[in-house]
Amino acid sequence: MDLTTRKQALEARRAELTGHLAKVEHTLDAPMPKDWEDRASERQGDEVLESLGKAELDELRRIDAALERIKAGTYGVCAACGERISDARLDLLPAAPLCKTCAGAAAG
């Protein structure tokens, strides 16, 4: 996959996340029901949405960092060791800042 295609995919995912996060925020800002049981149920749903929103914000930050690396000309280069990140890894994780070896070392 060429750099232009990767950039377009990252930008498309970013737009998707931004749109969904706006919906989550709108849902969380909605007034609570007056009924106590409905309110409890709503609260559980809000906690799930908040958790999902945090995960999506993390992904959005990784995408923004990857887009910055594209601008800087360092996309596809491991931030830790400077080696090339494999195309297979970037196909799976387009915002990956680390090669497989360094990501494994950081996780372990």
N, C-alpha and C positions, 0 to 999 in steps of 0.2 A: 504494500500500500504506500503510495507516495505521500509526501508531506502535506500537499494541498488537500488530499482526501482526508488525512488524519485531522487536519485543522478544521475542515468542514464538519467532520463527525463530532469533534470536541465542541464546536460552537453549537451544533444542533442539540447535543445532550445538555449543554449549558442553558439553552433556551427552554428546553423541556423542564429542567429542574427549576429554573426561575419561575416559570408559569405555575408549576405545581406548588412551589413554596408560597406563592401569592395566594393560591387557593387555601392552603393550610392556614396561613395567617388570617385570612378572612373568616374561615371556620372557627378558629380559636377566639376571634374577636366577637363572635356572635353572642348575643345575650343568653344567659343560662335560663333554662325552663324553671317555672315556679314550683312544679311538683318535685318533692324530695327524691323520689325514686328515679324520675327522669333526669334530675340533676346529677345523681350519683352515676348513672349510666353515661351521661354526657361527659362527666369528669374523667371516667375511664377512657373514653374515646379521645378526649383531649390529651391525655397522657401518652397514648399511642401516637397521636399526630405530632406531639412535641418531640418524641423520640425519633420518629421518621424525619421530621424537619431537621433535627440536628444531624442525622446521618446524611441527608441531602445537602446540608450546608457544608459538611466536611468534603463531600464529593465535589461540590461547586468550587471550593478552595483548591482542591487538587487539579481540577480542570483549568482554573485561572492560572495556576502555577505552570501547568503544561503549556498553555497558550503563551505565557511570558517566555518560556524556554524556546518556543518556536520563533518568537520575535528576536530573541537573543542569539538564535542559531545553535543552541545547545540541546535542543530536543532530541531524544534518542541516545543521549550520552549519560551514563550513570553519574549521578551527583556525588557518589562516594568514591568510586575508583577511576572514573574517567573512561571506562571501556564502553563500547557500543552496547546498547540494550537491544536484544534480539527482536526481530520483526514479529516473531510468534508471541513474545511477551507483550509487545505494544498492541498487537491485534487483540489480545485478551484484556489488557489493562492500558488503554491509550494514554492515561495520565501518569503512568508509572515513572517515578523519578530515579529508581534504582534498578540495576540489572538483577537477574535472578539470584546470583551468588550473594550480592550485598544485601538484598532484601531478606534472604534466608539468614544471613549473619545478624541482621538487625532484629529479626523476630526471635532468634534463638538465644 
